[in-house]
Amino acid sequence: MASQERREFDKYLKFFTLKATQVVVQSRQGRKIRTKSTVQGNDWFNLAIPEDKQVTAEMKRSLEGKLPQPELPCCTEILMETPEGDTVILEVWQVSVTHRRDVGVSVAHLLYPRLSLMLKSLVAVSRSTPAYRLSRQQEEELKFTFRVYLGVADIQEQLEEFKHVRLAETSCPYGSIGLSVYYRPNITLPSRSPRQIPSNQLPSFSQESSKRYIPIKDNSTKDNSTIAYVHVTVSHCLDSLQ
């Protein structure tokens, strides 16, 4: 019984991590995501998030089948690139696991609906940071990329430029699964064309070619037959992101 529950925990963690990354990256595509909640059981966590195959492929390549574990969260970096080729990390979203346990929580009956609620909350919260508003501006000169990896957020040298918010956490007999984000509370761009923006007026750019950055593309179709209905309480998260 215990081994079966452990396999269920690992399976839920795997698909939760995949769905959370899809939510974050798709929220930076510069368009409104149209999806719908479902109770038919065909979609993980009862949320029909369209799959971006580019995101799925990059996660498989980067994680190599590994799951988040204590001290090794799954990080999704959102970066902005200028025409000069400079990049700046705007956000780092994390799915983390800790040793905090709650033996009274059933993996099948309590953990799954809690993860579903966390994922639906993420849909709302991921659209409340400055990076989301920037991505919606549709500036052709600014490109957005993402990077997925397991490990400590790669912003330690710039940590003072970020705000850290723990969004949600839930426990079970095999540990706790949490969501958090590091984000820049202030992203100020001059009003003139980005082509005329000197790099030293933008925060903490780098030109590291050793890291793999994936362009965030709008892979949507013209089918607008579905619409987003997410009814969750996330006011405490939104207040902390102000």
N, C-alpha and C positions, 0 to 999 in steps of 0.2 A: 504493500500500500504506500509506504513512504517513498519507495523508488519511483512508483507511478506518479505521485504528486511532484516529485523532483523533476521528472521529465515534463510534466505539465508546466511547472514554473519556468523551466528553460525555454519551452515553446512559447509561452506568453511573453517572456522577456525578449525573445528574438523578434517576434512580430510587432511588439510594442516599439522596439527600437527602430525597426524599419518604417513603421507608420509615422512615428514622431519625426524622423528625418524627412520623410516625404512632405509632411505638413510644413516644416520649417522652410525647406528649399522651395516648394511651390508657392509659399507666401511671398517669396522674393522675386517672382517672375514678372512683377509689374502689372498683374491683372487680378481680378476678383476670381476666387476659386468657387465654382458652383458644384456643390455636392449635397447629399441628403443623408439623414440618419435613417437607419433601417432596423427592423426587428425580425427580419426574415432569417437571420443566422447565416447568410451567405457571405457577409463581410466581417473581417476581424474587428472586434470591439464595437460592432453594430454601427460603424461609420464608413460610408462608401467613399473613401478617398481614392481618386483616380491614380493609377500607378504611373509614375514617370520612369520609363525604363532606363533612362540615363542615370537616375539616382539609384535605382536598384542595382544596376551593373557596377556602379562605383562603390557601393557598400559591399558587395560581394568581393570586389577586388581588394578593397582596403582592409576589411575585417577578416577575410579569409576564414569565414565560418566561426570566428570567435565571438563571445558574448561579453558585454560589460561585466566587470567584476570589481570588488573593492580595490580602490586606488587606481583603477583603470576604467574611467567612464568612457562612453562613446561620445565623442565631440563632433559637432557639425559647425564648422566655421563658415561664416558668411563674409565675403570680402568684396571690396570695390576696387575696380581697376580704372586708371585714367588713360587717356590716349598716349601718354608718355611711357606707359608700361609699368608705372608704380602701382602697388597694391597696398590696401590698408584693411586690417581686420576690423569689421564693424561689430560682429557678435560671435559668441561661441555658445551654442546650445548643448546641454549635456543630459544624457540618460545615465544615471549612476546607480550603483548597487553598494549597499553597506551591510555590515554584519548585524545591524539591529534587527531583531526577530520578534515575531508575535505568534506564538504557538497556537493561539486560539483562532487564528484566521484560516479558513478553508481556501485552498488555492482555487478550486473549481467554482465555489459558490460565492466567495467574497472578493478574492483578488481580481478576478476577471472584470466584474462590473466596476471596481474601483479604477482599474487601468483604463477602462472605457471612459469614465468620467474625466480622468486626467488628460486623456487624448483630446477629448472634446474641449476641455479647458484650454489646451495648447493651441487649438485652432483660433480661439479668440485672443489669447495673450500674445501669440506670435504676430498679431496685427496691431499691437499697441506700442511698439518700440520705434525710435526715430528711423531705424534702417528700413522699416516697412514703408513709412511715409516717403523716404528718399527713393525707394524702388518704384513707387507709384508715380513719381514725377516724369517717368519715361524720358529721361535725358539720354539722347542717343550717344553722347560722348562718354557716358559713364557705363561701364559694364560690371555686372555682378557675377561672382564665381563662388563656388563652395568647395570645401574639403572635409572629408570624413576620416577619422582616425580614433584609435583607442589610446588613451593616455591623458596626462595632465594637460589642461588647456594651455596652448602654446602662446601665451600672452604674458608670461611672468615678468618680462622686462618692461611691459607697458601697463602693469596691473593697476597703477594709480589712475589710468585714463578710463577704466571701466567700472561700472556698477554691477555688483553681483546680487542676484535675486534667486532665492529658492522658491520655486513655484508650487511644488506638490511632492508628497512622499507617501507611500503606503507600504505596510509591512506584512510579512507572512512567516511561516516557520523556516523559510530558507533565506531570509534577508529582507532588506527594504529596497524598493525601486523608487528613485526620485528623479524629478525634473528640475533643472536650474538653467540660468542664463547669465553670461557676462555680456554686457552691452555698453556701448558708448552713449551716455546720456545727452551728449552734445555733439552734433555733426554739423558744422557750419561751413557752408560753401559760399564763396563770393557770388554776387548776382550776375557777373559777366560770364561769357561762354567758358565752359570747362577747358577748352583748348588754351585759354589764356591764363589758367590758374597755375601759378608757380607751385612746384611740389612742396616747398617749405611752408606753404600756407595750409597744407592738409596734414592731418595727424599721423605720425608714426608710419610712414610708408616704407616699404622694403622692396627689393628686387631679387628675392631669393628664387633662383631657378630650380633648386633641388626639390621643391615642393610641388605636388601635383594639384593644380587648381582647375576645376571643371566649370565651364561657362554655364550660367543659369539661363536656360532658354524657355520661351513660352511655347510649349508643345501642345497647346490646347487646340481643340477643334471648334467649329462653329456651332456645335450642338449645345444649346442653352436650355435643354429640356428639364434639367435638374436644378434645384436651388438649395441654398444652405439654410438649414434650420437647426441651430444649436442652442439648446435651452439648458445652460449651466450657470452656476453662480461663481464668478471669477472676480468679483469686485475687489477682494483683498489683494489679488495678484495685480490687477490693473492699478490700484492705488499705489502699490509699491514701485510701479514702473514709471510713475509720474516724475 
